[in-house]
Amino acid sequence: MEKLPQSVWLERCTHRILEVDGEIAADEARRIARDIKAFERTGVMAPEAAVDFVAAELSRPSRGRFERRARPRN
């Protein structure tokens, strides 16, 4: 996959967040997009795939913790 400029990635991610949940305010969607980009796993995905992944994980009844690693991988 071609690496997108961060501004494009965040714009597409924000747009997808608003598609998934229209009740989220645009400024909140932009903040969430930045958080999704900051995560190791989702930050390397296509923005739409990252949003869909997070939405699927958060909708699971017995989901695990979803957070950054305490230490970066070497």
ABEGO torsion letter per residue (X at the ends): XBBBBAAAAAAAAAAAAAAABAABBAAAAAAAAAAAAABAAAAABBAAAAAAAAAAAAABABBBBBBBBABBBX
